């Protein structure tokens, strides 16, 4: 059994390929009322040659995309300071800026960005600091600064320096569709193909330390669960049982993986020990149990079951072995994903015949629909709990979209070509130079 689990399939891998057909673009559709007005002055480049990236532009777009901020347009700026002695606060009050971010970028192979954030009205320093990255990762450096500004002004950890997984699908006339498991920055930039196949790829998910991913691939002629190391590209096939092998979900400690198997009859929830490869059956029911997701403390997991006749969310407790129903509002609730605070659960909720993304507060039991389109699916929540990424349709084409958990901010992430689906937002990434 262990030898089987360790089998590796590499024939369809395109690891970190520079070719990507489904680059995402940002379309802001809604922001909050009275957003914070912030000016991000262009960062001065003090290194050799040409600056590798417009750091201030990346930061500006990150903050704008959150819906919380209204950046001042560059053409309206009366100056472009990069040091505190160059700041004239009256210039920034004239353009109604509440905050001003300045900075400068230095270095050659390893770059350093020194930055400072000021309260324009009080004329005081809010935060200052520096970030470093190798030249090829200067966008990551910019995202980190955006995170620090966002945290300083909202009190919520930023999540701009995270990544997205999604499946890009390119129809080929007269042939099978072309599937690409793709990794990109949280803003859709720098897409890299991790796996390319003419067979479907489903349910990508992250390990808790963000160094590995798992997904379902049909490359072996039946659904099978794979894990893949993001640094080395090494792949490991974990399952190939008859019937359904799906919905992989890593435990919070990274030592186990919940999944759905139908090898013993009906689809049930199983947990695989990733060190010993011991497999434990969690549910035993004649109805369908699927889509497991762990609670952050690892003591229980949520899953979808049609035990009431239509899909609803249930919770399995590892300590007591008991299963309890969680959702009651509406005839359809499925694909639950839990925020890191363990309180908010995003899910697919049927309302007036349409499938929408909703958030359930586990303490108050209040369920709130977040979207207004009619066929939304596959929600994934940001590691700071502020935004929900999901798949939807636009003009009949599959795109990704995002909405804040309070419903105030929205943006779309369509691909330039083809369709995109099955999004998965990463945990916080390990910080590397």
C-alpha positions in Angstrom: 0.0 0.0 0.0 2.7 2.5 0.9 4.6 1.8 -2.3 1.4 2.6 -4.2 0.9 5.9 -2.4 4.4 6.9 -3.3 4.1 6.3 -7.0 4.9 9.5 -9.0 3.5 10.5 -12.3 5.4 13.2 -14.3 4.3 12.8 -17.9 1.9 15.7 -17.9 3.7 18.1 -15.7 4.7 21.6 -16.9 6.3 22.9 -13.7 6.5 26.7 -13.4 6.1 27.0 -17.2 6.6 30.5 -18.5 3.7 29.8 -20.9 0.3 30.7 -19.5 -2.8 31.2 -21.5 -5.1 32.5 -18.7 -3.6 35.6 -17.4 -6.1 37.3 -15.2 -7.1 41.0 -15.4 -8.7 43.1 -12.6 -12.1 44.7 -13.1 -13.3 46.7 -10.0 -17.1 46.7 -9.9 -17.8 48.1 -6.5 -16.1 49.8 -3.5 -17.2 51.0 -0.1 -18.8 54.4 0.4 -16.3 57.1 1.6 -13.1 55.1 1.0 -9.9 56.4 2.6 -8.1 58.7 0.1 -4.4 57.8 -0.1 -1.6 59.2 -2.2 1.2 56.8 -3.2 4.1 58.9 -4.6 6.2 57.1 -7.2 9.1 55.3 -5.5 12.5 56.8 -6.4 14.8 54.3 -8.2 18.4 54.7 -6.8 19.9 51.6 -8.4 21.8 51.0 -11.6 20.0 51.0 -15.0 16.2 51.0 -15.2 13.9 50.2 -12.3 12.6 46.6 -12.6 9.0 47.5 -11.6 6.8 50.5 -10.7 6.5 49.5 -7.0 4.1 52.4 -6.2 1.8 51.4 -9.0 1.5 47.8 -7.6 0.8 49.1 -4.1 -1.8 51.5 -5.5 -3.6 48.8 -7.3 -3.5 46.5 -4.3 -5.1 49.1 -2.0 -7.7 50.1 -4.7 -8.7 46.5 -5.2 -9.5 46.1 -1.5 -12.3 48.6 -2.0 -11.2 50.4 1.2 -9.0 53.0 -0.5 -9.3 55.7 -3.2 -5.7 56.4 -4.5 -4.9 59.8 -5.8 -4.3 59.8 -9.5 -0.7 60.6 -10.4 -1.7 63.4 -12.8 -3.4 65.1 -9.9 -0.3 65.0 -7.7 1.5 68.4 -7.1 4.8 66.6 -6.3 6.5 63.3 -6.1 8.5 63.2 -2.8 10.6 60.2 -1.9 12.1 61.5 1.4 10.4 63.2 4.3 12.2 66.5 3.8 10.6 66.8 0.3 7.0 66.6 1.7 4.8 69.7 1.6 1.6 68.6 3.4 -0.4 71.5 2.0 0.0 70.0 -1.5 -1.6 66.8 -0.4 -4.4 68.5 1.5 -5.2 70.3 -1.7 -5.9 66.9 -3.4 -7.9 65.7 -0.4 -5.4 63.0 0.5 -5.8 61.7 4.0 -2.5 59.7 3.9 0.7 59.8 1.9 3.1 56.9 1.2 6.6 57.7 -0.1 9.6 55.4 -0.7 12.7 54.7 -2.6 14.1 51.5 -4.1 17.9 50.7 -4.0 20.1 47.7 -4.9 21.1 45.6 -7.9 20.5 41.9 -7.3 18.8 42.1 -3.9 16.6 45.2 -3.7 15.6 47.2 -0.7 12.5 49.4 -0.5 12.5 52.0 2.3 9.0 53.5 2.8 7.1 55.8 5.1 3.4 56.4 5.6 2.2 59.8 6.8 -1.1 61.2 8.2 -1.6 64.3 6.0 -3.9 66.2 8.3 -1.9 65.6 11.5 1.4 65.8 9.6 2.7 62.8 11.6 4.4 59.6 10.7 2.1 56.5 10.9 4.6 53.8 10.0 8.0 53.4 8.3 10.1 50.4 7.4 11.8 48.5 4.7 11.3 45.3 2.6 13.8 43.3 0.7 13.5 40.9 -2.2 15.6 39.6 -5.1 15.2 41.5 -8.3 12.8 39.0 -9.8 10.5 39.2 -6.8 10.1 43.0 -6.6 6.4 42.6 -7.1 6.3 40.5 -3.9 8.2 43.3 -2.2 5.5 45.8 -3.3 2.7 43.5 -2.1 4.3 43.3 1.3 4.4 47.0 1.6 0.7 47.2 0.6 0.0 44.6 3.4 1.8 46.8 6.0 -0.1 49.9 4.9 -3.4 48.1 4.9 -2.8 46.7 8.4 -1.7 50.1 9.7 -4.9 51.8 8.5 -7.5 49.1 9.0 -6.2 47.0 11.8 -6.7 43.9 9.7 -3.7 41.9 8.4 -3.2 42.4 4.7 -3.3 39.5 2.2 -1.9 41.1 -1.0 1.4 39.1 -0.7 -0.5 35.8 -1.2 -1.2 33.7 -4.2 -4.1 32.1 -6.1 -4.5 28.6 -7.6 -7.1 28.2 -10.4 -7.8 25.9 -13.3 -7.7 27.6 -16.8 -9.7 25.8 -19.5 -9.1 26.4 -23.2 -11.6 24.8 -25.6 -10.0 23.2 -28.6 -12.5 22.8 -31.5 -12.9 19.1 -32.4 -10.6 18.0 -29.6 -10.6 17.7 -25.8 -10.4 20.9 -23.8 -7.0 21.9 -22.5 -6.6 22.3 -18.7 -3.9 24.2 -16.9 -3.5 24.3 -13.2 -2.2 27.8 -12.7 -0.5 29.7 -9.9 -0.6 33.5 -9.8 -0.1 36.4 -7.5 -3.2 37.6 -5.6 -3.8 40.3 -8.2 -3.6 37.7 -11.1 -0.2 38.8 -12.2 2.7 36.4 -13.0 0.7 33.3 -13.9 2.7 30.1 -14.0 1.4 26.7 -15.2 2.0 23.9 -12.7 0.2 21.1 -14.6 -1.1 20.9 -18.2 -3.4 18.1 -19.3 -6.2 17.2 -21.8 -8.0 15.6 -18.8 -9.9 17.5 -16.2 -8.2 19.0 -13.1 -10.4 19.7 -10.1 -10.4 20.9 -6.5 -6.9 22.5 -6.0 -6.1 23.2 -2.4 -3.1 24.4 -0.3 -1.1 22.8 2.4 -1.2 25.0 5.6 2.4 26.1 5.2 1.8 27.0 1.5 4.7 24.8 0.3 2.5 22.1 -1.4 -0.8 21.8 -3.1 -3.2 18.9 -3.7 -5.7 18.4 -6.5 -7.8 15.9 -8.4 -6.5 14.8 -11.9 -8.1 12.5 -14.4 -4.8 11.8 -16.2 -4.8 8.1 -15.2 -8.3 7.6 -16.8 -10.0 7.8 -13.4 -10.1 10.6 -10.7 -7.0 10.5 -8.5 -5.7 12.8 -5.8 -2.2 14.1 -6.2 0.0 16.3 -4.0 2.8 18.5 -5.5 5.7 20.3 -4.0 5.8 23.9 -5.3 9.6 24.3 -5.0 10.7 21.1 -6.6 7.7 20.1 -8.7 7.8 16.6 -7.3 4.3 14.9 -7.5 2.9 12.1 -5.4 -0.2 10.1 -6.3 -2.2 9.6 -3.1 -5.3 7.7 -4.3 -6.5 5.7 -7.2 -9.4 3.7 -5.8 -12.4 2.7 -7.9 -15.1 5.3 -8.0 -14.8 8.7 -6.6 -11.5 10.1 -5.3 -12.1 13.8 -4.6 -12.2 16.9 -2.5 -8.8 16.8 -0.8 -8.4 19.0 2.2 -5.3 19.4 4.4 -5.6 19.4 8.1 -4.4 22.6 9.9 -1.2 20.8 11.1 -0.4 19.5 7.6 -0.2 15.9 8.8 -3.5 14.5 7.5 -5.8 15.0 4.5 -9.5 14.7 4.4 -11.0 13.4 1.1 -14.1 11.8 -0.4 -13.9 8.2 -1.6 -16.6 5.9 -2.8 -14.5 2.7 -2.8 -16.8 1.1 -0.1 -20.1 2.1 -1.7 -21.6 5.5 -1.3 -19.3 8.6 -1.2 -18.0 9.1 2.4 -15.4 11.2 4.2 -12.1 9.6 4.9 -8.9 10.9 6.5 -5.4 9.9 5.2 -2.4 10.1 7.5 0.3 11.6 5.2 3.1 10.0 7.2 1.9 6.4 7.7 -0.7 6.4 4.8 -3.3 4.9 7.2 -6.8 5.6 5.9 -9.6 6.2 8.4 -13.3 6.3 7.4 -15.1 9.2 9.1 -18.7 9.0 7.9 -20.8 5.9 7.1 -24.1 6.9 5.6 -26.2 5.7 2.7 -26.5 9.3 1.4 -23.7 11.3 -0.2 -21.1 12.9 2.1 -18.6 15.2 0.3 -16.6 18.4 0.3 -14.8 18.2 3.6 -13.1 21.3 5.1 -11.3 21.5 8.4 -12.1 23.8 11.3 -9.0 25.9 12.2 -8.4 24.1 15.5 -8.3 20.7 13.7 -10.8 19.2 16.2 -13.7 18.9 13.7 -14.5 19.3 10.1 -17.4 20.5 8.0 -18.8 18.6 5.0 -21.7 18.6 2.6 -24.4 15.9 2.9 -27.7 15.3 1.2 -29.1 13.4 4.3 -32.1 15.8 4.5 -32.9 15.2 0.8 -31.0 18.3 -0.4 -27.4 19.3 0.3 -26.7 20.9 3.8 -23.6 21.5 5.9 -22.7 19.1 8.7 -19.9 19.0 11.3 -18.0 15.9 12.4 -16.3 16.1 15.8 -13.1 14.0 16.1 -13.3 13.9 19.9 -16.9 12.7 20.3 -17.3 11.1 16.9 -20.7 12.8 16.6 -22.1 14.5 13.5 -24.4 17.6 13.8 -26.2 19.6 11.2 -25.0 23.2 10.8 -27.2 24.8 8.1 -30.9 25.0 8.1 -31.8 28.2 6.2 -32.7 27.4 2.6 -32.9 24.1 0.7 -29.3 24.0 -0.6 -26.1 24.8 1.2 -22.8 23.3 0.0 -19.0 23.7 -0.5 -18.2 25.3 2.9 -14.9 27.0 3.6 -14.0 28.4 7.0 -12.2 31.6 7.9 -9.1 31.4 10.1 -11.1 32.9 13.0 -13.3 29.8 13.0 -16.4 32.0 13.0 -17.3 32.8 9.4 -18.1 30.1 6.9 -18.5 30.9 3.2 -20.6 28.5 1.1 -22.8 28.1 -1.9 -26.4 28.9 -1.0 -29.5 28.6 -3.2 -31.8 31.6 -3.0 -34.8 32.1 -5.3 -33.6 29.4 -7.6 -30.1 31.0 -8.0 -26.8 29.7 -6.6 -25.1 32.5 -4.7 -22.1 32.9 -2.4 -23.1 33.4 1.2 -21.4 33.8 4.6 -22.7 32.0 7.7 -21.8 33.4 11.2 -21.4 30.2 13.3 -22.0 32.2 16.6 -25.2 34.1 15.6 -26.2 31.5 12.9 -27.0 34.4 10.6 -26.6 33.6 6.9 -26.1 36.5 4.5 -25.9 36.3 0.7 -22.9 38.1 -0.7 -23.5 37.9 -4.5 -26.3 38.6 -6.8 -25.4 36.5 -9.9 -27.2 33.3 -10.5 -24.5 30.6 -10.8 -21.7 31.2 -8.3 -19.6 28.3 -7.0 -16.3 27.2 -5.5 -15.8 29.9 -2.8 -12.3 30.4 -1.2 -11.7 32.8 1.6 -8.6 35.0 2.0 -6.3 34.2 4.9 -7.2 37.4 6.6 -10.9 36.6 6.3 -11.8 39.8 4.5 -12.5 38.7 0.9 -14.0 35.7 -0.8 -12.9 34.5 -4.2 -15.3 32.4 -6.3 -16.1 31.1 -9.8 -19.0 32.6 -11.8 -20.2 33.3 -15.3 -19.8 36.5 -17.3 -21.4 36.6 -20.8 -21.5 32.8 -20.7 -17.8 32.5 -19.9 -16.3 31.2 -16.7 -14.4 33.9 -14.7 -13.3 34.4 -11.1 -14.8 37.1 -8.9 -14.2 38.4 -5.4 -16.4 40.0 -2.8 -15.7 41.3 0.7 -17.3 39.4 3.6 -19.4 42.5 4.3 -20.5 42.8 0.7 -19.1 46.3 0.3 -16.3 45.7 -2.2 -16.3 43.6 -5.4 -14.0 42.9 -8.4 -13.8 40.5 -11.2 -10.8 38.5 -12.4 -11.6 37.3 -16.0 -8.9 35.6 -18.0 -7.6 37.3 -21.2 -8.3 34.1 -23.0 -10.3 31.0 -22.2 -12.2 30.3 -19.0 -11.1 30.0 -15.4 -12.6 28.1 -12.5 -11.9 26.3 -9.2 -10.1 29.1 -7.3 -8.1 28.5 -4.1 -6.6 31.4 -2.1 -3.3 30.6 -0.4 -2.5 30.8 3.3 0.1 33.4 4.2 3.3 32.5 2.4 6.7 31.9 4.0 8.7 35.1 3.8 11.8 34.7 1.7 14.3 37.4 0.5 
